[in-house]
Amino acid sequence: MASRLLNKVAIVTGSSSGLGRAISLLYAKEGASVICTDLKPSANALVASEANAATHELIRKLGGRSVFVEADVSKAVDVDGVVTEAVKAFGRLDIDGRMVNNAGIALESRNPQPIHLTSESTWDTTLAVNAKSVFLGCKYATAQMLEQAPHESGDRGWIVNISSIKGLVGGPENSSYCASKGAVTSLTRQVALDYAKHRIHIKQQVDFAMWDISDTRTAIFEETTTHMTPLEVLEERHPFGGPGVPSDIAKIAVVLASEDASWVTGVNLPVDGGYTAR
């Protein structure tokens, strides 16, 4: 085990697969105790290579500390319950990782439509899971962080929201998804300003679609490349010749949750291989 997150307790939503799984494992490797939360402990069926073991079980096998808490991140009682379980299991909460790309949904990825054809139910469901979940996570995480003693550094906590480049740039016929990501971007800035005086860091990583040459793919990426934008088109658009792997996001998530980024808050950091630099 490494030590950048030693003695810290982290919640990671959407931990069963994709980005949430990668970040959970790396947080644990860096010394954090991890509360894994998702609708179920097993990975999405679209990601066959992740189905062998639940994330919290892998962490334990590696010598780390982790528990799984089932939760629907769009429901206040569930999100509050996850924070309560974190404190019950490990005594406090230091890091709240909102895996919006992972716990989130992209209903329009299977049937992309312009806004005049987008149904009200698609809008409501997408905003509830992708934006309301971040509001709830920030709400209950900050409440707990305010109640606990700070670390020796004076910091009380770190919230890392994982969003999408669709919160910074538009996408084809994807109105509700883009709106939900834009909401996360603005919310991150505002909460960071509100809680800076309490030494609670609020940061956002903005990623491009993830893929892995070993066939460890995120479920949303599979939907995107199957129904919206073929992989070869994404490769042509990308300065590095293709989207990154989940570990690219996980490594930066560790930095943003550590004291290496003690002078950083309110940032929206694109981890996209230069895609948004165009």
N, C-alpha and C positions, 0 to 999 in steps of 0.2 A: 504494500500500500504506500502511496505517496502521501503528501502532507499539506497541500495547499488548502484543503477544506477540513483539516483535522479538527475534531470536536465541534463540528457544525452539523445541524440537523436539517435535511432538505426534503421538501415535498416535490415530487415530479408527477405532473398529470400526463395522461396519455402514455404511460410508461410501458405498456405491453408490447409496443412495436415501434419501428422507425426511429424518429428523432428522440422521442421520450425514452425509449429503451437505451439508445446510445448514451444519452446524457445521464440517465440513472446509473449505468455501469461505470461511467467515467467519474461521476461524483463519488461513488463508492470507492473507486480506486484511489481517489485523492483524499480519502479519509472520512468522508461524510457518512452519517447514518441516513438512510434513504427511506422515505415513505413513498412507495409506489402506488399510484392510484389510477384507475381506469374503470371502464364498465365491466371488464373481466380480466383476470390475470393472464390469460393466454393470448397469444398474438393473433392478429387478423389472419384469416385463412388465405388472403391473397399473398401473404409473406411466409411461404412454406418453411424457409430456412430458420424462421424465428419461433416455430411451433414446438421445438423440442423441450424447452423449459421456460417457465415463467421468469420474468426479470428479477423479481425479489429472490427467487430460488437460486438464480445464477450468482447474485451478489453474495448470498450466504455461502455458496460453494467456494467463492473466492476469498472467504474469510471476513467479509464485511457484515454490517448490520442492516437489516431491511425487513419491513413488513409490508403487506399489501392491504389496501383499503379500497373496497368497491365504492365507486361514486359516479354520479351523473353531475358533471361540472356545470351544468346549466341550472342546477337546483341549489338554493341557498342552504337548505338543511344538510345536504350532502357535503358541500364545500366546508361549511362550519364543522361538520363531523370529522372531516379529514384533519383539520388543524387540531381539533381536540384529541384525536388519536395520536398525532405526532407528539404532542406534549405528554400524553399518557405513556407512550412507549419510550420516549427519549428525553423528556424533561423540558424541551423548549422547541422553538422553530427559528432557524436562522436564514434559510434559503427557500424561496417559493418559486419553483420553475413552472411557468405556465406554458405548456407545450401546445400553443394554439394551432399549429400546423398538424399536430398529432391527435390531440383530443378533439380538435376541430373537425369540421366537415366542409365539403365542397360539392353541394348538391348539383350545381350547374356543370360540374366537370363531365358528367355523363350525358347531359342534354343542354349544351350551352344555348342561351337565348338572349336576345336584346331585352332591355328593361320593359318595353311595352308588352312583352310576352311572358315576363317573369311573374310567377304566381305569388300571391300574398303569403301563402304558407311556406314557400321556399325562402322568401325574405325573412319571415319571422323565425323559422327554424335556424337558418344560418346565423342570424344576428344573436339568437339566444345562446347557441353553442360557442360561436367564435368570439363574440364581443362580451356578452353578459357573463360568460365564464371568467373572463379576465377581471371584470368589475368585481365579481364575487371573490375571486382569489385575492385580489389586492385588498378588498375590504376586510376579510377575516385574517389574512396574514399580517397586515399592518396592526390590527387590533391586538393580536398576540404579541407582536414585536414590541409594542409600546408598553406592555405589561412586564416584560422580562428585563433582567439586568443586561447591560451592554457587554460586549467583549472588551478585552483590555485596550483595544484600539479605539474604543468609544462607539463603534458601530453596533447598531441593534439588529440589522437585518439586510438582506439582499433579495430583491424580487427581479427575476429575469423572465421577461415575456418573449416567447418565440413567435414571431409573426411571419409575414411573407412580403416579397417585393410588391405584391398586389396592393399593399398599403401605401406604396410610394409611387407606383406607376399603374396605368390602366392595363386591362387584359381583355381579350376578345369575348364579348357577350358573357360577362361574369360579374354582373352588377352587385348582387347581394354579397358575394365573396369579397370583392374589392372594398365595398362599404364596411364590412365587418373588420377587415384588416386595417383600414384607415382609422376606424374607431379605436383600435388597440394602440396605434401609433400616437394619436392625440392624448389618449388616456394615460399612456406611459409618461409623457412629458408633464402632464398636470399633476399626477400623483407624486412624481419625483419632486416637483416644486413644493407641494404641500408637506412632504415628510422629510425634506432635507434637514430641517432644524432638529429632527429627532435622530439623525444619522441613520436613516433607512434609505438604502440605494435602490432606485427603480430604473431598470434598463431594458432595452429591447434589442433583440437580434432579429434582423430581417434576412430571411434566406430565400434562395431560389430552389426549385424542385430538386429533391435528393435522389441519387441513384448510387448503386454500388456494383462494381464489376463482378462481385462474387454472388450476385443475384439477391442481395439483401436490399429490397426496395420498400419504400414507404407505400402504404395503400393509396394515398392521394396521388402520388406520382404515377402509379399504375393506371389510375383512372384518367389522369391528364394525358399520358402518352397513348392510351388506347382510344379515347373518345374526343380529344381536343387537338393536341399538338404532337405529332410523331417525334420520336426520339431524335431522328436525324435532323429535324428542323431545329430542335432545341440546341443540338450540337453546333449547328451553323450560326445560331444567334449568340452563342456564348464565347467570350474572349478566350477562355481556357480550353475551348473545344468540347465542352460538355458540362452538365451539372456536377456538383460535388457529391461527396459521400457523407453519411450521417456523422462520422467522426469529425468532419470539418466544422460542423456546428457545435458538437459536444465540446471540443477543445476550447472554443471561445466562450461557451457557457460556463466552463470552469473558471476562466480568467475573470469574467464579469461577476461571478459569485465569490471571488476571493479578494483578499486585501491587496492584490496586485493592482486592482482597479479602485483603490480607495478614494481617488479624486475624480471619480466618474459617476454621474447620475443623469437621468433624463435623456440619455443618448439613444438614438435609433441607428444601430450599426448594421449596415448591409454586409452579410457574409455570403457573397454571391459570385465570387470569382471575377468581379468587375462588370457584371451584367448591367447594373444601374449607372455605370460610369459613361455609358454611351450618350 
